């Protein structure tokens, strides 16, 4: 399979060290007994921990209480509610450009001005450290649309292709990584990348994918998460995807205690 932007050169190495027991653990995943027709426990876990990675100050217990009718200050819950809504939308729709746009609009309702929700940035984008140093320079705005077209073309090919569970986990991680590196929106890129990773898994492996606690794992290992993102380099045009294996191996590791 010849892809446009996702590199497959690391796949053999990934398959050779895929965690023992991860396949069996995936097929044992089940929804929580706390879930009901109006509430999803694992959607709450995903929304809370993906938000906490981005610095949101919220606890899972409080959000669960909120989703079950206990009132909290709206500023405390609204960004997480938006992400919860985006996950819910994704669970009912196929993974494609139009639906990702809608999901991004939903998760960025309280992150971005309305004009930028779901729309690609037109400004340069720099990721900086707390002390003001440039940590990463994202794709120039003039090529963002083209790079995203390549990514969506790859996603379409992968969705149509016959892949093993192990290959699906590899490509889900690479979709996450490529999207983060393009950084196509003014905000919400990490949240959307983690959603797309799981969305792709669900398209290929079914409902059990939504019970995977990948966002919690990334939060609990957030130092390693960002170190692995940095391995590829600082400038988008000079990224070395041959350094991506440690990042890709994080996703299946969430299945192993």
C-alpha positions as CSV (number, residue, x, y, z in Angstrom):
1,X,0.0,0.0,0.0
2,X,1.6,3.3,-1.2
3,X,0.6,6.1,1.2
4,X,0.9,9.8,0.7
5,X,2.1,11.2,4.0
6,X,2.0,8.3,6.5
7,X,5.3,6.4,6.5
8,X,5.2,2.6,6.8
9,X,9.0,2.0,7.1
10,X,8.7,1.4,10.9
11,X,5.9,-1.1,10.6
12,X,8.1,-4.3,10.6
13,X,9.9,-3.1,13.7
14,X,6.7,-2.2,15.4
15,X,5.2,-5.7,14.6
16,X,8.3,-7.4,16.0
17,X,8.0,-5.7,19.4
18,X,4.2,-5.4,19.7
19,X,3.4,-6.1,23.3
20,X,2.6,-9.7,24.2
21,X,-0.9,-10.1,25.3
22,X,-2.2,-6.8,23.8
23,X,-4.3,-8.5,21.2
24,X,-6.0,-10.7,23.7
25,X,-6.5,-7.8,26.1
26,X,-8.2,-5.7,23.4
27,X,-10.8,-8.4,22.7
28,X,-11.6,-8.6,26.4
29,X,-12.5,-4.9,26.6
30,X,-16.0,-4.2,27.8
31,X,-18.1,-1.1,28.6
32,X,-18.3,0.0,32.2
33,X,-21.3,-1.0,34.3
34,X,-21.6,2.8,35.1
35,X,-22.6,3.5,31.5
36,X,-26.2,3.9,30.6
37,X,-28.2,5.1,27.6
38,X,-27.6,8.7,28.6
39,X,-24.0,8.5,29.9
40,X,-20.8,6.8,28.7
41,X,-18.1,6.2,31.4
42,X,-15.3,5.7,28.9
43,X,-16.3,8.7,26.8
44,X,-16.0,10.7,30.0
45,X,-12.5,9.1,30.7
46,X,-11.4,10.1,27.2
47,X,-12.7,13.6,27.4
48,X,-11.3,14.3,30.9
49,X,-7.8,13.0,30.3
50,X,-7.4,14.3,26.8
51,X,-8.3,17.7,28.3
52,X,-6.0,17.3,31.3
53,X,-3.1,16.7,28.9
54,X,-3.8,20.2,27.6
55,X,-3.8,21.7,31.1
56,X,-7.5,21.7,32.0
57,X,-8.0,21.5,35.7
58,X,-10.8,18.9,36.1
59,X,-11.1,15.6,37.9
60,X,-12.8,12.5,36.5
61,X,-15.1,12.0,39.5
62,X,-16.4,15.6,39.3
63,X,-17.1,15.3,35.6
64,X,-18.9,12.0,36.0
65,X,-21.1,13.6,38.7
66,X,-21.7,16.6,36.4
67,X,-22.8,14.3,33.5
68,X,-25.2,12.6,35.9
69,X,-26.9,15.8,36.9
70,X,-24.9,17.3,39.8
71,X,-24.4,21.0,39.0
72,X,-20.9,22.5,38.8
73,X,-19.6,25.9,37.6
74,X,-20.0,26.0,33.8
75,X,-16.4,27.2,33.3
76,X,-15.2,24.0,35.1
77,X,-16.9,21.6,32.7
78,X,-17.8,23.3,29.4
79,X,-14.6,22.5,27.4
80,X,-14.7,18.9,28.5
81,X,-18.4,18.8,27.6
82,X,-17.5,20.0,24.2
83,X,-14.9,17.2,23.8
84,X,-17.4,14.6,25.2
85,X,-19.8,15.8,22.5
86,X,-17.2,15.4,19.8
87,X,-16.5,11.8,20.9
88,X,-20.2,11.1,20.9
89,X,-20.5,12.5,17.4
90,X,-17.5,10.4,16.2
91,X,-19.1,7.2,17.5
92,X,-22.1,7.8,15.3
93,X,-20.3,8.9,12.1
94,X,-17.8,7.5,9.6
95,X,-14.3,8.9,9.7
96,X,-13.9,11.3,6.8
97,X,-12.9,14.9,6.2
98,X,-16.4,16.4,6.6
99,X,-17.1,14.6,9.8
100,X,-13.7,15.5,11.3
101,X,-14.5,19.1,10.5
102,X,-17.7,18.8,12.5
103,X,-16.0,17.0,15.4
104,X,-13.4,19.8,15.5
105,X,-16.1,22.4,15.5
106,X,-17.7,20.7,18.5
107,X,-14.6,20.3,20.5
108,X,-13.4,23.8,19.9
109,X,-16.6,25.7,20.8
110,X,-15.0,27.2,23.9
111,X,-11.4,27.1,22.6
112,X,-11.7,29.2,19.4
113,X,-13.7,32.1,18.0
114,X,-16.6,30.8,15.8
115,X,-14.9,31.7,12.6
116,X,-12.0,29.3,13.3
117,X,-13.9,26.3,14.6
118,X,-13.3,23.5,12.1
119,X,-11.3,25.8,9.8
120,X,-7.6,25.5,9.1
121,X,-5.3,28.2,10.4
122,X,-3.9,30.8,8.2
123,X,-1.1,31.9,10.6
124,X,2.2,30.4,11.4
125,X,2.1,28.1,14.4
126,X,4.7,27.6,17.0
127,X,4.6,25.4,20.1
128,X,6.5,27.0,22.9
129,X,7.7,26.0,26.3
130,X,6.6,27.7,29.5
131,X,9.7,29.8,29.5
132,X,9.0,31.0,25.9
133,X,11.4,28.9,23.9
134,X,10.2,27.5,20.6
135,X,9.7,23.7,20.9
136,X,8.2,23.0,17.5
137,X,7.4,24.9,14.3
138,X,4.3,23.4,12.6
139,X,3.5,23.1,8.9
140,X,3.5,26.5,7.1
141,X,-0.1,27.7,6.7
142,X,0.2,27.6,2.9
143,X,0.6,23.8,2.8
144,X,-1.7,22.8,5.7
145,X,-4.7,22.1,3.4
146,X,-2.5,20.0,1.0
147,X,-1.0,18.0,3.9
148,X,-4.4,17.4,5.3
149,X,-5.6,16.2,1.9
150,X,-2.8,13.7,1.9
151,X,-3.6,12.5,5.4
152,X,-7.3,12.0,4.6
153,X,-6.4,10.1,1.4
154,X,-4.2,7.8,3.5
155,X,-6.9,7.3,6.1
156,X,-9.4,6.4,3.3
157,X,-6.9,3.8,1.8
158,X,-6.2,2.3,5.2
159,X,-9.9,2.1,6.0
160,X,-10.5,0.2,2.8
161,X,-7.5,-2.1,3.2
162,X,-7.2,-5.4,5.0
163,X,-5.1,-4.9,8.1
164,X,-4.2,-7.0,11.1
165,X,-5.0,-5.7,14.6
166,X,-1.3,-4.9,15.1
167,X,-1.1,-3.0,11.8
168,X,-4.3,-1.1,12.8
169,X,-2.7,0.0,16.0
170,X,0.4,1.2,14.2
171,X,-1.5,3.2,11.7
172,X,-3.8,4.7,14.3
173,X,-0.7,6.0,16.1
174,X,0.7,7.4,12.9
175,X,-2.5,9.2,12.1
176,X,-2.3,10.8,15.6
177,X,1.3,11.7,15.1
178,X,1.0,13.2,11.6
179,X,-2.0,15.3,12.6
180,X,-0.2,16.7,15.6
181,X,2.8,17.5,13.5
182,X,0.7,19.3,10.8
183,X,-1.1,21.2,13.6
184,X,-3.8,22.3,11.2
185,X,-6.0,24.3,13.6
186,X,-5.4,27.3,15.8
187,X,-6.2,25.2,18.9
188,X,-7.5,21.7,19.8
189,X,-5.0,19.8,17.7
190,X,-3.9,17.4,20.4
191,X,-7.5,16.7,21.4
192,X,-8.5,16.1,17.8
193,X,-5.5,13.9,17.1
194,X,-6.3,11.6,20.1
195,X,-9.9,11.4,19.0
196,X,-8.9,10.5,15.4
197,X,-6.6,7.8,16.7
198,X,-9.4,6.1,18.5
199,X,-11.9,6.9,15.7
200,X,-9.7,5.0,13.3
201,X,-9.4,2.1,15.6
202,X,-13.2,1.9,16.0
203,X,-13.7,2.0,12.2
204,X,-11.4,-1.0,11.8
205,X,-12.0,-2.9,15.1
206,X,-15.4,-1.9,16.2
207,X,-17.0,-0.6,19.4
208,X,-14.5,-2.1,21.8
209,X,-12.1,0.6,20.6
210,X,-14.1,3.3,22.5
211,X,-13.4,1.4,25.7
212,X,-9.6,1.8,25.3
213,X,-8.2,4.2,27.9
214,X,-5.5,5.6,25.7
215,X,-6.1,9.2,26.8
216,X,-5.6,8.3,30.4
217,X,-2.4,6.5,29.6
218,X,-1.1,9.5,27.6
219,X,-1.9,11.8,30.5
220,X,-0.3,9.5,33.1
221,X,2.8,9.3,30.9
222,X,2.6,12.8,29.6
223,X,6.3,13.6,30.0
224,X,7.2,10.5,27.9
225,X,4.4,11.5,25.5
226,X,5.9,14.9,24.8
227,X,9.4,13.5,24.7
228,X,8.4,11.0,22.0
229,X,6.7,13.8,20.0
230,X,9.9,15.9,20.2
231,X,12.1,13.0,18.9
232,X,11.1,13.8,15.4
233,X,12.6,17.3,15.3
234,X,11.7,20.9,15.6
235,X,10.8,22.0,12.1
236,X,7.9,20.4,10.2
237,X,9.9,20.2,6.9
238,X,12.7,18.4,8.6
239,X,10.8,15.8,10.6
240,X,12.4,12.4,10.9
241,X,9.6,9.8,11.1
242,X,12.2,7.1,11.6
243,X,12.2,8.3,15.2
244,X,8.5,7.6,15.7
245,X,8.6,4.0,17.0
246,X,8.6,4.9,20.7
247,X,5.6,7.1,20.2
248,X,3.7,4.3,18.2
249,X,4.4,1.8,20.9
250,X,2.6,3.9,23.5
251,X,-0.8,3.1,22.2
252,X,-0.8,-0.7,22.5
253,X,0.9,-0.4,25.8
254,X,-2.3,0.9,27.4
255,X,-3.7,-2.6,27.0
256,X,-1.0,-4.1,29.2
257,X,-1.2,-3.6,33.1
